[in-house]
Amino acid sequence: MVLSHLFLLLLSLSFVLSADTSCKHTFSDTGHTYDLSGAYSAVQGQDQKSPADNTNYQYYYISPCHDTTICGTSSPSPVCQQDGAGSLHSCGTLSSGVWAETGNGAGVTISYSGGEKSRASIIYYTCDKSTNGKFTQSPVDDQTKTYRIYYSTKFACPSSGGGGGDSGGGSGGGLSGGGIFMILVLVLVIVYFVGGFVFLKFYKKNEGKENVIPNYAFWVDLPSLIKEGAVYSFGKVRALVSGGQGYGEV
């Protein structure tokens, strides 16, 4: 039973870790891979504040491929606008990011949407091998609630294919941490089932599938356990939505 629980825990963690792909993108048409994680690490994860935009009173905080700290958890965003009164506004969600390549390895843009009151933003990351990161011009407010920010960094240079050369120390096109963890989980699953079968069948001399499959009873009961968990969770959510008047029937 311990091995079964460990397997389920590892599987859950693998989904969480493999989901962290917001820093890296490969364009299939050019073969260029961009990894902006170095731009985040180079500033120790600190928000970067832009110069005033063309209105002269709005500023923008960005955090390459991460949510900014200043906007907080109530309205998380990789681009946080500070207006003239000092109020902060989300300019798009991290999960909405859409990548596009600019020129032949000249850099990338990431467009974010779904911010406060339909705010959106576009960060223009330009390949510049001479800097870890800097704003190259004032941001632009075009009065359509889409804000444009211009940022140069050596980590916006492609790490494979033609064009702008290497990424100045980026990780290239290798496996992400989540990918490596998924491979590890797969290996553990194979060892769990194959090793357990060999041990029970040939060492213990067991017969019958219920005696040669590791933790057979657990796997047989697993569908009903999942169903019970889903029913319980649904009942609890429904009770919360209805004002906590009890779980009710499901």
C-alpha positions as CSV (number, residue, x, y, z in Angstrom):
1,M,0.0,0.0,0.0
2,V,2.9,2.4,0.7
3,L,4.2,1.9,-2.9
4,S,0.7,2.6,-4.3
5,H,0.4,5.8,-2.3
6,L,3.9,6.9,-3.4
7,F,3.1,6.2,-7.0
8,L,-0.1,8.4,-6.8
9,L,1.9,11.2,-5.1
10,L,4.6,11.2,-7.8
11,L,2.1,11.2,-10.6
12,S,0.3,14.2,-9.1
13,L,3.6,16.1,-8.7
14,S,4.6,15.3,-12.3
15,F,1.5,17.1,-13.6
16,V,2.3,20.2,-11.5
17,L,6.0,20.4,-12.5
18,S,5.4,19.7,-16.2
19,A,2.9,22.6,-16.3
20,D,5.7,25.2,-15.8
21,T,6.3,26.0,-19.5
22,S,5.7,29.7,-19.5
23,C,9.4,30.6,-19.8
24,K,10.3,28.5,-22.9
25,H,8.9,28.3,-26.4
26,T,10.0,26.6,-29.6
27,F,8.8,27.8,-33.0
28,S,8.3,24.8,-35.3
29,D,8.6,26.8,-38.5
30,T,12.1,28.2,-37.7
31,G,13.3,25.8,-35.2
32,H,14.2,28.6,-32.9
33,T,13.9,28.0,-29.1
34,Y,13.6,30.9,-26.7
35,D,14.1,30.5,-22.9
36,L,13.4,33.6,-20.9
37,S,14.1,32.0,-17.5
38,G,17.5,33.5,-17.5
39,A,16.1,37.0,-17.8
40,Y,14.1,36.3,-14.6
41,S,17.1,34.8,-12.8
42,A,19.4,37.6,-13.8
43,V,17.4,40.1,-11.8
44,Q,16.9,37.7,-8.9
45,G,13.2,37.5,-9.6
46,Q,12.7,41.2,-8.8
47,D,10.0,43.2,-10.7
48,Q,11.4,45.5,-13.3
49,K,9.9,49.0,-13.4
50,S,9.7,50.7,-16.7
51,P,10.2,54.4,-17.5
52,A,7.0,56.5,-17.7
53,D,4.9,55.7,-20.8
54,N,3.8,58.2,-23.5
55,T,1.2,59.6,-21.1
56,N,4.0,60.6,-18.7
57,Y,2.3,59.4,-15.6
58,Q,1.8,55.6,-16.0
59,Y,4.5,53.0,-15.2
60,Y,4.7,49.2,-15.7
61,Y,6.2,46.5,-13.7
62,I,7.2,43.3,-15.5
63,S,8.5,39.9,-14.4
64,P,9.7,37.8,-17.3
65,C,7.5,34.7,-17.6
66,H,6.3,35.1,-13.9
67,D,3.6,37.0,-12.1
68,T,4.9,40.3,-10.7
69,T,5.2,40.6,-6.9
70,I,3.8,44.1,-6.8
71,C,0.4,43.2,-8.2
72,G,0.1,40.5,-5.5
73,T,-2.1,37.4,-5.4
74,S,-5.4,39.2,-5.7
75,S,-4.8,40.2,-9.3
76,P,-1.7,38.3,-10.4
77,S,-0.2,39.4,-13.7
78,P,3.2,39.4,-15.5
79,V,2.5,43.1,-16.4
80,C,1.3,45.4,-13.6
81,Q,0.3,49.0,-14.4
82,Q,0.7,51.8,-11.9
83,D,-1.5,54.7,-12.8
84,G,-1.1,58.4,-11.9
85,A,-2.9,57.9,-8.6
86,G,-0.6,55.0,-7.6
87,S,-3.3,52.3,-8.1
88,L,-2.2,49.0,-9.5
89,H,-3.9,47.1,-12.4
90,S,-3.4,43.7,-13.9
91,C,-2.6,43.9,-17.6
92,G,-3.2,40.3,-18.5
93,T,-2.8,36.8,-17.0
94,L,0.3,34.7,-17.2
95,S,-1.7,31.7,-18.6
96,S,-3.0,33.8,-21.5
97,G,0.5,34.4,-22.9
98,V,0.8,34.0,-26.7
99,W,4.3,33.9,-28.2
100,A,5.3,35.3,-31.6
101,E,8.7,35.6,-33.2
102,T,9.9,38.9,-34.5
103,G,12.2,38.8,-37.5
104,N,14.8,36.1,-38.1
105,G,15.8,35.5,-34.5
106,A,15.5,39.1,-33.5
107,G,13.4,38.3,-30.5
108,V,9.9,37.4,-29.4
109,T,6.7,39.1,-28.3
110,I,4.4,37.7,-25.6
111,S,0.8,39.0,-25.6
112,Y,-1.3,38.8,-22.4
113,S,-5.0,39.3,-22.1
114,G,-7.7,39.0,-19.5
115,G,-6.4,41.8,-17.2
116,E,-8.5,44.2,-15.1
117,K,-11.3,45.8,-17.0
118,S,-10.2,44.1,-20.3
119,R,-6.6,45.4,-20.0
120,A,-4.1,43.6,-22.2
121,S,-0.4,44.0,-22.8
122,I,2.4,43.0,-25.2
123,I,6.0,42.7,-24.1
124,Y,8.5,43.1,-27.0
125,Y,11.6,41.1,-26.0
126,T,14.5,42.0,-28.2
127,C,17.7,40.0,-28.6
128,D,20.6,42.0,-27.3
129,K,23.7,40.0,-26.3
130,S,25.2,42.9,-24.4
131,T,22.6,43.1,-21.5
132,N,20.9,40.8,-19.0
133,G,17.9,43.1,-19.4
134,K,16.8,46.7,-19.8
135,F,14.0,48.8,-21.1
136,T,14.8,50.2,-24.5
137,Q,12.1,52.9,-24.8
138,S,9.1,54.2,-23.1
139,P,6.0,51.9,-23.0
140,V,3.1,52.9,-25.2
141,D,-0.5,53.4,-24.2
142,D,-2.5,53.5,-27.4
143,Q,-5.8,54.2,-25.6
144,T,-7.2,50.8,-26.5
145,K,-6.3,49.2,-23.1
146,T,-3.4,47.3,-24.8
147,Y,-0.1,48.4,-23.4
148,R,3.2,47.8,-25.2
149,I,6.4,47.4,-23.3
150,Y,9.9,47.1,-24.9
151,Y,12.6,45.1,-23.1
152,S,16.0,43.9,-24.4
153,T,17.9,40.9,-23.1
154,K,20.4,38.4,-24.3
155,F,18.0,35.7,-23.2
156,A,15.7,36.8,-26.0
157,C,18.2,35.4,-28.5
158,P,17.3,32.0,-30.0
159,S,19.3,29.0,-28.8
160,S,18.9,26.8,-31.8
161,G,18.4,27.1,-35.6
162,G,19.7,30.1,-37.5
163,G,19.3,33.8,-36.9
164,G,20.5,35.5,-33.7
165,G,22.9,32.8,-32.4
166,D,23.1,31.5,-28.9
167,S,21.1,32.7,-25.9
168,G,24.0,34.0,-24.0
169,G,24.0,31.1,-21.5
170,G,20.3,30.0,-21.8
171,S,19.4,26.3,-21.4
172,G,18.9,25.6,-25.1
173,G,16.4,23.0,-26.3
174,G,16.9,20.4,-23.6
175,L,14.3,18.8,-21.4
176,S,12.6,21.0,-18.8
177,G,12.5,20.0,-15.1
178,G,8.9,18.8,-15.5
179,G,9.9,16.6,-18.5
180,I,12.7,15.0,-16.6
181,F,10.4,14.3,-13.6
182,M,7.8,12.7,-16.0
183,I,10.5,10.3,-17.3
184,L,11.5,9.5,-13.7
185,V,7.8,8.7,-12.8
186,L,7.5,6.5,-15.9
187,V,10.6,4.6,-14.8
188,L,9.3,4.2,-11.3
189,V,6.0,2.9,-12.6
190,I,7.7,0.3,-14.8
191,V,9.9,-0.8,-11.9
192,Y,6.9,-1.0,-9.5
193,F,4.8,-3.2,-11.7
194,V,7.5,-5.3,-13.5
195,G,9.6,-5.7,-10.3
196,G,6.6,-6.5,-8.2
197,F,5.4,-9.1,-10.6
198,V,8.8,-10.8,-10.9
199,F,9.1,-10.8,-7.1
200,L,5.6,-12.2,-6.4
201,K,5.6,-14.7,-9.3
202,F,9.0,-16.2,-9.3
203,Y,10.3,-15.5,-5.8
204,K,7.2,-15.9,-3.8
205,K,5.8,-18.5,-6.2
206,N,2.3,-16.9,-6.2
207,E,-0.4,-17.9,-8.7
208,G,-3.4,-16.0,-10.0
209,K,-3.5,-12.3,-11.0
210,E,-4.7,-11.2,-7.5
211,N,-1.5,-12.6,-6.1
212,V,1.1,-11.5,-8.7
213,I,0.0,-7.9,-9.3
214,P,1.5,-5.6,-6.6
215,N,-1.3,-4.3,-4.3
216,Y,-4.0,-5.9,-6.5
217,A,-6.8,-5.0,-4.0
218,F,-5.9,-1.4,-4.1
219,W,-5.9,-1.1,-7.9
220,V,-9.2,-2.9,-8.0
221,D,-10.7,-0.5,-5.5
222,L,-9.2,2.6,-7.1
223,P,-12.1,3.5,-9.4
224,S,-14.6,3.4,-6.6
225,L,-12.2,5.4,-4.4
226,I,-12.0,8.1,-7.1
227,K,-15.8,8.1,-7.5
228,E,-16.3,8.5,-3.7
229,G,-13.8,11.4,-3.6
230,A,-15.5,13.1,-6.6
231,V,-18.9,12.7,-5.0
232,Y,-17.7,14.1,-1.7
233,S,-16.0,17.0,-3.3
234,F,-19.0,17.9,-5.5
235,G,-21.2,17.8,-2.4
236,K,-19.0,20.1,-0.5
237,V,-18.7,22.6,-3.3
238,R,-22.4,22.6,-3.8
239,A,-22.9,23.2,-0.1
240,L,-20.6,26.2,-0.2
241,V,-22.3,27.6,-3.3
242,S,-25.8,27.2,-1.6
243,G,-24.6,29.0,1.5
244,G,-23.4,26.2,3.6
245,Q,-26.8,24.6,4.2
246,G,-25.4,21.1,4.3
247,Y,-24.0,18.7,1.7
248,G,-27.3,17.5,0.4
249,E,-27.7,14.4,-1.8
250,V,-25.5,13.8,-4.7
